[in-house]
Amino acid sequence: MFTEKNIPRLIFIIPFIGILLSTILFTSLIINNKYSSLKQETEEIRKNYILNEKLILKRKIDEVLNFIKYSKLKGNKTFLQGNTLNYIENIISKNNGYIYVIDEKANIVSHPVLKTNTNVLDLKDKNGFSIAKNIIKLGKEYPDGNYLSYYWKETGELVEKEKTVFIYHFKEWDWFIVIGKYMDVVEKQIITNIKYQKYILFENIKYTLFISFILTFFILIFSYFFSKKVNTLFLNYKKDVSKKEDELKILNEDLKKKADYEKIKRNKREKELEVAYKDMNTGLPNREKLLQVLKHTNSPKLAIFNIDRFIDINHYYSPHVADILLGRIAKLLTRLFNGRKEISVYKLPVDKYAIYSNSNKITKDDFINICKKAINEIEKKPFLLNSNSIIVSITCGVSLTSDNVIINADTALKIAKNKHKTLLVYNKEDNIEVSFQNNVKWTQILKNAILEDRIVVFIQPIINNMEKSNEKYECLIRIKEKDGKIISPYQFLELSKGLKLYHQLTRIVIEKSFEYFTNSTAEFSINLTLDDIINKETIQFIKSKLSNENIAKRVIFEIVESEGIDNFEEVSLFIKEMKSLGCKIAIDDFGTGYSNFEYLMELNVDYIKIDGSFIKNIDTSKNSLIIAELIISFAKKQNIKTVAEFVHSKSVLQKVNNLGINYSQGYYLGEPREIK
């Protein structure tokens, strides 16, 4: 550390160091500048010399051509060729070095060393290419002549040197006249120039060092007297500073007392707000906090996540386990977005979470992809809670609007649930659709479709992966409008339950499916929900249709697992009755909801249909592959056949086959078609 004693020394030394560094820098600049100039000048000499030498070579060829032109009047061709060769060998060669002539077949016409008629076609330079071939090629391509460079030994030399020649094709006699010169003369001139420039550079450096020495001497004298003056000023300044430090110390103590009091008040207020704005179970900010944030936003993006059938988890496992699950999901989401300040996670009432962003850097598509990633992370593997393995599925509603953000996200969530979609983005047109679905018009549509026999059955093939045969079909319900338009079940099936028409629709599907497959040998499956199984009239209707033993053994009832199996005893009883009649049982959409392997072992089913949400990305998603492998492993150990749903591409089918899944179903293998 510098004190008042060594400050003068510093002032004395700094100018000396400055001059020394300046001298080094200035000298380096001179050296660098001179060498740059030397390099540029060297290249310029080389370029100009080579250009000049090439022009000289071309002019000598022109002299030969002029000789031929003016000699044509003095004799025949043979005489003229002899005179020309005499001119080349005795006049041009003596004054200009190496010149020779070859014909079109690379035979020597005239050469200072080689004999006449010697063929030089295979004569190659040090790089291995034929000199004669290149001479003949360039001569023919360029009627006005052209240049060629190659490496060759000069007479009396041991090492090849670069040689440049000018070639001219005299078509009238099929002569290729070649005159050349070695380029090492250029390098000799460059070396001479470098020696001269180095001498100039050395002189400049000596001059610079001399000037620096003179400046250093005078500045050191000036610095000595100046440092003494500075030291006096510094001591006076130190006394003033010491006095002000004492005054500031007293003032600082007063301010610290006031700051401590304000800090206590602020901490108390923050604790009160923390309680008001925090979900106590998960530790996440709650709905009240989200409402406060939304008051000060300009481009909000909000997603509401809902745990599917959370009430079933709460009843089946206990409220304590359900609370632990809520906390685990909260930690997963917090960890997923850790370090991303532009994304916030909130805990909404009961079984809902929210993901929010107000950043302009995150586009709408980016936000949707973020939501999909979060859903995938939650669903990719079971949560292990108190020895229970719970698979969670999520439904998500997204709002990208600037007003009514929470209402719109919640509306999108409700529509997503109605349409059985994992994620849905709010669209104002969706409100019209919801209103229309709940409108009395649907009642009329359904009743008219039943009365006019427009409830139709579609079948989709289920392929045996080993035999590649269509031995099974799934029966699917549709409504056909009068104009032939087909209405999908997701638009009316849930609504039909509220209108008390659902069980009638089930019986129509059973009736038409049994009638179509009566004279067939194929197996066929019919979907049944828990509502169907606990409905006594529907079960009695099924039993009456199964009186035909031949068809009973070809029927597969698919129990829709995605709705949860709450009434275990009734479902178990139904399965036992159906299997006693010869039917088979499949669990549909396995892997969604709270899929439980324990109850599956007790139900004694024949098939597990792996949910399409895992199959559709099984060729690209590691998480989907892990869950599928878990289900397949369990099924094989229990001797249960597996069916892959939503096989939509060749790569997915290949993956399904490699995993050893028994059957496949999807648009890649066959689209649903109407039975007639």
Protein Blocks (a to p, Z undefined) as FASTA:
>chain_A
ZZfklmmmmmmmmmmmmmmmmmmmmmmmmmmmmmmmmmmmmmmmmmmmmmmmmmmmmmmm
mmmmmmmmmmmmnocfklmmmmmmmmmmmmmmmmnopaddddfkopafbdfkbcghiack
lpccfkopafklmmmmmmmmmmnopadddddddehiabdcdddddddddfknopacdddd
dfklmmmmmmmmmmmmmmmmmmmmmmmmmmmmmmmmmmmmmmmmmmmmmmmmmmmmmmmm
mmmmmmmmmmmmmmmmmmmmmmmmmmmmmmmmmmmmpcfknopacfklmmmmmmmcfbdc
ddddddehklmmmmmnopklmmmmmmmmmmmmmmmmgoiakbccdddehjaccdddfbfk
lcfklmmmmmmmmmmmmmmpccdeehiacdddddddddfbfbhklmmmmmmmmmmmmnop
abdcddfklmmmmmmmmpmklmmmmmmmmmnopaccdddddddfklopafbccddddddd
fkopacdfklmmmmmmmnopmmmmmmmmmmmmmmmmmmpcbdcdddddfklmmmmklmmm
mmmmmmpmklmmmpccdddfknopfblmlmmmmmmmmmmnopacddehihiajadfklmm
mnopabdcddfklmmmmmmmmklmmmmmmmmmmmmmnopacddehiabfklmmmmmmnop
abdcdjkloccdddZZ
